[in-house]
């Protein structure tokens, strides 16, 4: 099976650390693939909050995840601290991609590379919409 290849961006604009919890550990005694989805979500919420946004309200529009790609590089275990670096790229009419590089803070090992496609949604009109100006002006390349 061909491994997922994610073309990463070079410039990450935010970083945070998350500790691996016991509830993140699977039967193989390492972080489960499902737990990484939750950890990515937590890091994304922190990213948005850092810039004054929230998933349900970015200047009146909601952020919706349209796809997720994860490439696993090494294992993580209970008690590890993981550094999540996040950046934005691949802007289009309705959204962009958020990129994640996750490393173990103690070993420096690359743990995962990930990408989430995001689109913006107007729940009052029940349809996708263009990115709100405050988001575009903050993250879109000049």
Residue pairs with C-beta under 8 A, 6 or more apart in sequence:
3 71
4 69
4 70
4 71
5 71
6 69
6 71
6 99
6 113
6 114
6 115
8 99
8 101
8 113
8 115
9 87
9 88
9 89
9 99
11 87
12 85
12 86
12 87
12 99
12 101
13 86
13 87
13 88
13 139
14 46
14 47
14 50
14 51
14 85
14 86
14 87
15 83
15 84
15 85
15 86
16 43
16 46
16 47
16 50
16 83
16 84
16 86
17 81
17 82
17 83
17 84
17 105
18 39
18 42
18 43
18 81
18 82
18 84
19 79
19 80
19 81
19 82
20 31
20 76
20 77
20 78
20 79
20 80
20 81
20 82
21 78
22 78
23 35
24 31
24 32
24 35
24 38
24 39
24 78
25 31
25 32
25 35
25 77
25 78
26 32
26 34
26 35
29 77
30 75
30 76
30 77
31 39
31 75
31 76
31 77
31 80
33 70
33 72
36 70
36 72
36 102
36 112
36 114
37 68
37 70
39 82
39 84
39 102
40 68
40 70
40 84
40 100
40 114
40 116
43 84
43 86
43 100
44 55
44 86
44 98
44 116
45 54
45 55
47 86
47 98
48 54
48 55
48 58
48 63
51 138
53 63
53 134
53 135
55 62
55 63
56 62
56 63
58 120
58 132
58 134
58 135
59 132
59 133
59 134
59 135
60 122
60 132
61 120
61 121
61 122
61 129
61 131
61 132
62 120
62 121
62 122
62 123
63 95
63 118
63 119
63 120
63 121
64 118
64 119
64 120
64 121
64 128
65 116
65 117
65 118
66 95
66 116
66 117
66 118
66 119
67 116
67 117
68 114
68 115
68 116
68 117
69 114
69 115
70 112
70 113
70 114
71 112
71 113
71 114
72 111
72 112
73 109
73 110
73 111
73 112
73 113
74 104
74 109
74 110
74 111
75 111
76 82
76 104
76 111
80 104
80 105
80 106
81 104
81 105
81 106
82 102
82 103
82 104
82 105
82 111
83 102
83 103
83 104
83 105
84 100
84 101
84 102
85 100
85 101
85 102
85 103
86 98
86 99
86 100
87 98
87 99
88 96
88 97
88 98
88 99
88 139
88 140
89 96
89 97
89 99
89 141
90 96
90 97
91 131
91 136
91 139
91 140
91 141
93 130
94 119
94 120
94 128
94 129
94 130
94 131
95 117
95 118
95 119
95 120
95 131
96 117
96 118
96 131
96 139
96 140
97 115
97 116
97 117
97 118
98 115
98 116
98 118
99 113
99 114
99 115
100 112
100 113
100 114
100 115
100 116
101 110
101 113
102 110
102 111
102 112
102 113
102 114
103 109
103 110
103 111
104 111
119 128
120 128
120 129
120 130
120 131
120 132
120 135
121 127
121 128
121 129
122 128
122 129
131 140
